[in-house]
Amino acid sequence: MTTTSSEWESVIGLEVHVQLATKAKLFSGASAHYGAKPNSQACAVDLAFPGVLPVLNREVLTMAVRFGLSVNAHIGKRSIFARKNYFYPDLPKGYQITQFEHPIVGRGTLPVITEDGRNLSIGITRAHLEEDAGKSLHDAFNSMTGVDLNRAGVPLLEIVSEPELRSASDAVAYLKTLHALVCYLQICDGNLQEGSFRCDANVSVRKKGDPKFGTRAEIKNVNSFRFVEKAIEYEIARQIQVLEQGGTIVQETRLYDSVKNETRSMRSKENANDYRYFPDPDLLPVEVSQAFIDEVASTMPELPWQKRLRLQQEYALSEYDANVLTSNKALCDFFEEALAHTKASAKITANWVMGDLSALLNKNNLSIEQSPISAHALGGLLSQLADNIISGKIAKTVFEKMWSSGEEASLIIEREGLVQENDSAALEKVIDEIMVANPSQLAEYRSGKDRLFGYFVGLVMKQTAGKANPAQVNELLKKKLAA
């Protein structure tokens, strides 16, 4: 669905559920590990057995405060857990323990760089702690629904943005920035496929210049950056079409169908009073001292925007290169480790990490953590290149062999005789032979057809099986051809 109308403006706010990287659940000692046999990690507290009481996992407070400090947010020194009442088969208690009026993290801001290089400062409304629900499995059994309660009670930090995003692409830029941040903070593994980082998008449209927001629709549980963009784009176009045809937008929750690339109605959107929030009588208010906040502040890691600036200043990388590298913590860690084990420059190392390595990883659907070539090994290859032991062309051949074999560059180079030819006398002999064998081209070059220089370079590289030092070849050829 597309629209060409330029009279409308979209208003987007995102609610991101970040699964906190704790070993245990929010209010029980059951494991929060992903991938276990269904219902094997649900204890009496998670199953809401009579008489059981929740006990807060202290580690989640550290992680929540760490996030709050990273976005310069107000930290709630007194936060309250509430019961959010609704009835689904995967919610054993009949309510979800969450934070409502008094969240642990208040207003903050997230700096975002968009795809086209604009700098945005997107407001964070709040971030509150809550437990996850279980999971309904609709396709596991014939005509029945299974319920897996392993996720029930897993700790989440729900991060709510202000409705300040104005396009699907900007929303994705915000999401990617937030994703990188929680990974840098080591409070979430960021695994979208496993549901560790999920997004609900609130989308509305209004006429440009209208200060009043339109009626919004919420798109639930989208766990892919690409699908978030497509879902928002579709929803914006749908709402504009409805309004231009004289209809009205209904406040509702919608699901995104990635196969049909459309959103469809799921249920009418509930308001806060529909959930009948009230303070959980089994949990005392959480008191966070300034000493605790200071302690967390002392352990804060380097944040993405801090690292981006450091890469530019310390390694003289361009803003673009620094942006790409710091967009993924693991990628940046790989780059810096490779750089620590090579004689090559930071720029050349960055080019290989962002170029050849990333291309092969994407082609094979692998993450940087799954790379068959380690950072240390890549650094070794680039050292061989920097020392003129191999040429750039040979380096790419060696790189491909390292990928498939797992061997070090030096072993491949030595075994296959790929050392670059740096012997001036030997190269001069090759050039002399080529000049004798190509008299007409030589005459044309000397009569002014400079473009034939590349022709002679190619012949030398072919004759030496690509082992000749390109810079040396260029220098010797210029002297010989001009003689």
TIMINU-737253 format. One line per 4 residues: for each residue x, y, z of C-alpha. Coordinates in nm, 2 decimals. Layout:
N
X Y Z | ...
//
This chain:
483
0.00 0.00 0.00 | 0.14 0.34 -0.10 | 0.03 0.70 -0.10 | 0.16 1.01 -0.27
-0.01 1.26 -0.04 | 0.22 1.52 0.10 | -0.05 1.68 0.32 | 0.00 1.44 0.60
0.26 1.39 0.88 | 0.31 1.07 1.06 | 0.36 1.06 1.44 | 0.54 0.75 1.58
0.63 0.64 1.93 | 0.80 0.31 2.01 | 0.77 0.08 2.31 | 1.07 -0.15 2.32
1.08 -0.46 2.54 | 1.44 -0.54 2.63 | 1.49 -0.88 2.79 | 1.75 -0.82 3.07
2.05 -1.05 3.06 | 2.00 -1.21 3.41 | 2.05 -1.57 3.49 | 1.73 -1.59 3.70
1.38 -1.44 3.65 | 1.25 -1.12 3.79 | 1.07 -1.26 4.09 | 1.19 -1.62 4.12
1.51 -1.82 4.11 | 1.41 -2.01 3.79 | 1.64 -2.00 3.50 | 1.58 -1.73 3.24
1.79 -1.92 2.98 | 1.64 -1.94 2.63 | 1.58 -2.26 2.44 | 1.50 -2.51 2.71
1.23 -2.78 2.68 | 0.88 -2.63 2.71 | 0.77 -2.57 3.07 | 1.10 -2.70 3.22
1.19 -2.36 3.36 | 0.87 -2.26 3.53 | 0.88 -2.28 3.91 | 0.60 -2.25 4.17
0.63 -1.87 4.17 | 0.60 -1.85 3.79 | 0.31 -2.09 3.79 | 0.12 -1.88 4.05
0.08 -2.16 4.30 | -0.12 -2.06 4.61 | 0.09 -1.92 4.89 | 0.40 -1.83 4.69
0.55 -1.48 4.71 | 0.76 -1.29 4.46 | 1.11 -1.18 4.56 | 1.28 -0.91 4.35
1.60 -1.00 4.16 | 1.84 -0.72 4.27 | 2.04 -0.75 3.95 | 1.76 -0.60 3.74
1.78 -0.28 3.94 | 2.15 -0.24 3.85 | 2.07 -0.29 3.48 | 1.78 -0.05 3.48
1.98 0.22 3.65 | 2.27 0.16 3.41 | 2.03 0.22 3.12 | 1.88 0.53 3.29
2.23 0.68 3.34 | 2.32 0.62 2.98 | 2.04 0.84 2.85 | 2.07 1.10 3.12
1.74 1.01 3.27 | 1.59 1.08 3.60 | 1.63 0.77 3.83 | 1.33 0.70 4.05
1.47 0.66 4.40 | 1.13 0.52 4.49 | 0.95 0.30 4.24 | 0.65 0.08 4.29
0.54 -0.25 4.13 | 0.18 -0.28 4.03 | -0.05 -0.55 3.90 | -0.18 -0.51 3.55
-0.49 -0.73 3.52 | -0.58 -0.92 3.20 | -0.66 -1.28 3.12 | -0.46 -1.48 2.87
-0.38 -1.86 2.88 | -0.01 -1.78 2.90 | -0.05 -1.55 3.21 | -0.08 -1.79 3.50
-0.16 -1.53 3.77 | -0.42 -1.35 3.57 | -0.21 -1.04 3.61 | 0.13 -0.91 3.51
0.36 -0.75 3.77 | 0.49 -0.42 3.62 | 0.55 -0.06 3.71 | 0.29 0.20 3.64
0.28 0.54 3.81 | 0.63 0.52 3.96 | 0.88 0.37 3.72 | 1.25 0.33 3.80
1.36 0.53 3.50 | 1.20 0.86 3.41 | 1.26 1.11 3.13 | 1.58 1.10 2.93
1.71 1.15 2.57 | 1.87 0.92 2.32 | 2.10 1.07 2.05 | 2.03 0.92 1.71
2.20 0.95 1.37 | 1.96 0.88 1.09 | 2.04 0.70 0.77 | 2.09 1.03 0.58
2.32 1.17 0.85 | 2.08 1.39 1.05 | 2.13 1.41 1.43 | 1.81 1.36 1.63
1.76 1.38 2.01 | 1.46 1.15 2.08 | 1.29 1.18 2.42 | 1.26 0.88 2.64
0.94 0.90 2.83 | 1.02 0.63 3.08 | 1.16 0.28 3.13 | 1.00 0.04 3.37
1.06 -0.31 3.49 | 0.80 -0.59 3.43 | 0.78 -0.96 3.40 | 0.72 -1.14 3.06
0.43 -1.36 3.00 | 0.45 -1.72 2.87 | 0.41 -1.81 2.51 | 0.10 -1.96 2.33
0.19 -2.21 2.06 | -0.09 -2.22 1.81 | 0.07 -2.44 1.55 | 0.23 -2.71 1.77
-0.08 -2.93 1.80 | -0.38 -3.01 1.57 | -0.68 -2.79 1.66 | -0.53 -2.71 2.00
-0.31 -2.44 2.15 | -0.01 -2.53 2.37 | 0.13 -2.30 2.64 | 0.50 -2.28 2.72
0.56 -2.09 3.05 | 0.94 -2.09 3.03 | 0.93 -1.71 2.95 | 0.68 -1.64 3.23
0.86 -1.41 3.48 | 1.16 -1.33 3.26 | 1.27 -0.98 3.34 | 1.19 -0.70 3.09
1.28 -0.33 3.07 | 1.01 -0.16 2.87 | 1.15 0.16 2.71 | 0.89 0.41 2.59
0.99 0.69 2.35 | 0.81 1.02 2.31 | 0.60 1.05 1.99 | 0.88 1.24 1.82
0.96 1.02 1.53 | 0.82 1.13 1.19 | 0.91 0.85 0.95 | 0.96 0.47 0.94
1.33 0.51 0.86 | 1.38 0.74 1.16 | 1.20 0.49 1.38 | 1.44 0.22 1.26
1.74 0.45 1.32 | 1.62 0.50 1.68 | 1.57 0.12 1.72 | 1.92 0.04 1.60
2.07 0.30 1.82 | 1.88 0.17 2.12 | 1.97 -0.19 2.03 | 2.34 -0.10 2.01
2.32 0.09 2.35 | 2.17 -0.20 2.55 | 2.43 -0.43 2.40 | 2.71 -0.19 2.49
2.57 -0.17 2.85 | 2.56 -0.55 2.86 | 2.21 -0.56 2.99 | 2.07 -0.75 2.69
2.21 -0.99 2.44 | 2.00 -0.81 2.17 | 1.89 -1.13 2.00 | 1.59 -1.03 1.79
1.52 -1.39 1.67 | 1.49 -1.51 2.03 | 1.27 -1.22 2.13 | 1.52 -1.05 2.35
1.45 -0.71 2.18 | 1.09 -0.66 2.07 | 0.91 -0.35 1.95 | 0.55 -0.22 1.97
0.50 0.08 1.74 | 0.23 0.34 1.80 | 0.14 0.51 1.47 | -0.09 0.79 1.39
-0.12 1.06 1.11 | -0.23 1.42 1.11 | -0.24 1.70 0.86 | 0.09 1.89 0.85
0.08 2.19 1.09 | -0.20 2.04 1.30 | -0.08 2.04 1.67 | -0.33 1.77 1.77
-0.23 1.41 1.74 | -0.45 1.17 1.54 | -0.59 0.85 1.67 | -0.32 0.59 1.70
-0.29 0.22 1.62 | -0.04 0.00 1.80 | 0.15 -0.26 1.60 | 0.25 -0.54 1.84
0.56 -0.74 1.88 | 0.77 -0.68 1.57 | 1.12 -0.83 1.61 | 1.30 -0.73 1.29
1.43 -0.38 1.19 | 1.32 -0.44 0.83 | 0.97 -0.56 0.94 | 0.93 -0.26 1.17
1.00 -0.02 0.88 | 0.76 -0.21 0.65 | 0.49 -0.23 0.91 | 0.50 0.14 0.99
0.51 0.24 0.63 | 0.21 0.02 0.56 | 0.02 0.16 0.86 | 0.09 0.52 0.77
-0.04 0.46 0.41 | -0.34 0.27 0.54 | -0.45 0.55 0.78 | -0.40 0.82 0.52
-0.61 0.62 0.28 | -0.89 0.57 0.53 | -0.89 0.94 0.62 | -0.89 1.06 0.26
-1.18 0.84 0.18 | -1.38 1.00 0.47 | -1.34 0.73 0.72 | -1.21 0.74 1.08
-0.92 0.57 1.25 | -1.01 0.33 1.53 | -0.78 0.30 1.83 | -0.68 -0.06 1.82
-0.40 -0.31 1.84 | -0.28 -0.45 1.51 | -0.05 -0.74 1.40 | 0.20 -0.72 1.11
0.18 -1.00 0.86 | 0.53 -1.01 0.70 | 0.42 -1.25 0.42 | 0.14 -1.03 0.30
0.32 -0.71 0.41 | 0.02 -0.57 0.58 | -0.12 -0.49 0.93 | -0.45 -0.64 1.04
-0.67 -0.57 1.34 | -0.61 -0.78 1.65 | -0.83 -0.62 1.92 | -0.95 -0.29 2.03
-0.68 -0.09 2.22 | -0.71 -0.10 2.59 | -0.66 0.21 2.81 | -0.49 0.21 3.15
-0.82 0.19 3.34 | -0.91 -0.13 3.15 | -0.62 -0.31 3.32 | -0.73 -0.20 3.67
-0.37 -0.12 3.79 | -0.31 -0.12 4.16 | 0.01 -0.15 4.37 | 0.11 -0.52 4.42
0.05 -0.59 4.79 | 0.32 -0.87 4.79 | 0.60 -0.63 4.70 | 0.73 -0.34 4.90
0.83 -0.01 4.72 | 1.18 -0.02 4.58 | 1.41 0.23 4.75 | 1.73 0.31 4.55
1.99 0.51 4.73 | 2.22 0.77 4.58 | 2.51 0.55 4.69 | 2.37 0.27 4.48
2.33 0.50 4.18 | 2.69 0.62 4.23 | 2.81 0.26 4.25 | 2.64 0.18 3.92
2.77 0.50 3.76 | 3.13 0.39 3.85 | 3.09 0.07 3.64 | 2.95 0.23 3.33
3.12 0.12 3.00 | 3.21 0.33 2.71 | 2.89 0.42 2.53 | 2.84 0.40 2.15
2.86 0.78 2.09 | 3.16 0.81 2.32 | 3.34 0.53 2.13 | 3.24 0.68 1.79
3.42 1.01 1.89 | 3.72 0.82 2.02 | 3.76 0.62 1.70 | 3.76 0.94 1.50
4.01 1.11 1.73 | 4.24 0.82 1.82 | 4.25 0.65 1.48 | 4.17 0.93 1.24
3.87 0.74 1.10 | 3.60 0.92 0.91 | 3.26 0.99 1.08 | 3.10 0.73 0.84
3.35 0.46 0.93 | 3.32 0.53 1.30 | 2.94 0.52 1.27 | 2.94 0.18 1.10
3.19 0.02 1.34 | 3.02 0.14 1.66 | 2.67 0.04 1.54 | 2.75 -0.31 1.66
2.95 -0.36 1.98 | 3.09 -0.70 1.87 | 3.19 -0.55 1.53 | 3.38 -0.27 1.70
3.54 -0.50 1.95 | 3.66 -0.72 1.65 | 3.80 -0.42 1.47 | 4.00 -0.30 1.78
4.13 -0.65 1.85 | 4.24 -0.69 1.49 | 4.41 -0.35 1.50 | 4.59 -0.44 1.81
4.74 -0.74 1.63 | 4.84 -0.59 1.30 | 5.10 -0.35 1.14 | 4.83 -0.22 0.90
4.67 0.12 0.95 | 4.34 0.17 1.12 | 4.18 0.28 0.79 | 4.29 -0.04 0.61
4.18 -0.26 0.90 | 3.84 -0.08 0.91 | 3.80 -0.13 0.54 | 3.86 -0.50 0.56
3.63 -0.55 0.87 | 3.35 -0.34 0.71 | 3.41 -0.47 0.36 | 3.55 -0.81 0.28
3.47 -0.97 0.62 | 3.12 -0.82 0.66 | 3.03 -0.92 0.30 | 3.12 -1.28 0.36
2.94 -1.28 0.70 | 2.62 -1.15 0.54 | 2.65 -1.39 0.25 | 2.67 -1.68 0.49
2.41 -1.53 0.73 | 2.67 -1.53 1.02 | 2.72 -1.28 1.30 | 3.06 -1.13 1.37
3.09 -1.36 1.67 | 3.06 -1.66 1.44 | 3.33 -1.55 1.20 | 3.56 -1.83 1.09
3.84 -1.58 1.08 | 3.94 -1.44 1.42 | 4.03 -1.08 1.48 | 4.39 -1.20 1.56
4.41 -1.39 1.23 | 4.28 -1.10 1.02 | 4.54 -0.88 1.19 | 4.81 -1.13 1.08
4.69 -1.12 0.72 | 4.69 -0.74 0.71 | 5.04 -0.74 0.86 | 5.16 -0.95 0.56
5.00 -0.69 0.34 | 5.15 -0.40 0.52 | 5.50 -0.56 0.50 | 5.46 -0.60 0.13
5.50 -0.98 0.16 | 5.18 -1.01 -0.04 | 4.99 -0.79 -0.28 | 4.63 -0.67 -0.23
4.50 -0.91 -0.49 | 4.68 -1.20 -0.32 | 4.56 -1.09 0.02 | 4.20 -1.14 -0.10
4.29 -1.49 -0.22 | 4.45 -1.57 0.11 | 4.15 -1.43 0.29 | 3.91 -1.67 0.11
4.14 -1.96 0.19 | 4.15 -1.86 0.56 | 3.77 -1.85 0.56 | 3.73 -2.20 0.43
4.03 -2.37 0.61 | 4.06 -2.18 0.93 | 4.44 -2.16 0.88 | 4.66 -1.86 0.96
4.76 -1.63 0.67 | 5.14 -1.70 0.71 | 5.09 -2.08 0.67 | 4.88 -2.04 0.35
5.13 -1.79 0.20 | 5.43 -2.01 0.27 | 5.27 -2.34 0.16 | 5.13 -2.20 -0.17
5.43 -1.98 -0.26 | 5.23 -1.66 -0.26 | 5.51 -1.43 -0.14 | 5.51 -1.10 -0.34
5.79 -1.05 -0.60 | 6.00 -0.75 -0.48 | 6.32 -0.83 -0.67 | 6.37 -0.53 -0.90
6.61 -0.72 -1.13 | 6.36 -1.00 -1.18 | 6.07 -0.75 -1.25 | 6.29 -0.55 -1.49
6.35 -0.87 -1.69 | 5.98 -0.95 -1.70 | 5.91 -0.59 -1.82 | 6.18 -0.61 -2.09
6.04 -0.93 -2.22 | 5.69 -0.79 -2.24 | 5.81 -0.47 -2.42 | 5.98 -0.69 -2.68
5.67 -0.90 -2.73 | 5.44 -0.60 -2.77 | 5.62 -0.36 -3.01 | 5.31 -0.20 -3.16
5.15 -0.13 -2.82 | 5.49 0.01 -2.70 | 5.50 0.24 -3.00 | 5.14 0.36 -2.94
5.22 0.43 -2.58 | 5.53 0.63 -2.66 | 5.33 0.83 -2.92 | 5.10 0.96 -2.65
4.84 0.69 -2.58 | 4.89 0.69 -2.20 | 4.59 0.47 -2.14 | 4.80 0.17 -2.25
5.00 0.19 -1.93 | 4.73 -0.02 -1.76 | 4.77 -0.27 -2.04 | 5.13 -0.32 -1.96
5.06 -0.34 -1.58 | 4.81 -0.61 -1.65 | 5.06 -0.81 -1.85 | 5.33 -0.79 -1.58
5.08 -0.90 -1.31 | 4.97 -1.19 -1.53 | 5.32 -1.29 -1.61 | 5.41 -1.29 -1.23
5.08 -1.47 -1.14 | 4.98 -1.16 -0.94 | 5.28 -1.18 -0.71 | 5.45 -0.86 -0.83
5.45 -0.56 -0.60 | 5.21 -0.32 -0.77 | 5.38 -0.01 -0.66 | 5.72 -0.14 -0.77
5.57 -0.25 -1.11 | 5.43 0.10 -1.17 | 5.76 0.27 -1.08 | 5.97 0.04 -1.30
5.72 0.05 -1.59 | 5.72 0.43 -1.60 | 6.10 0.43 -1.63 | 6.12 0.16 -1.89
5.83 0.28 -2.11 | 5.97 0.63 -2.11 | 6.32 0.53 -2.20
//
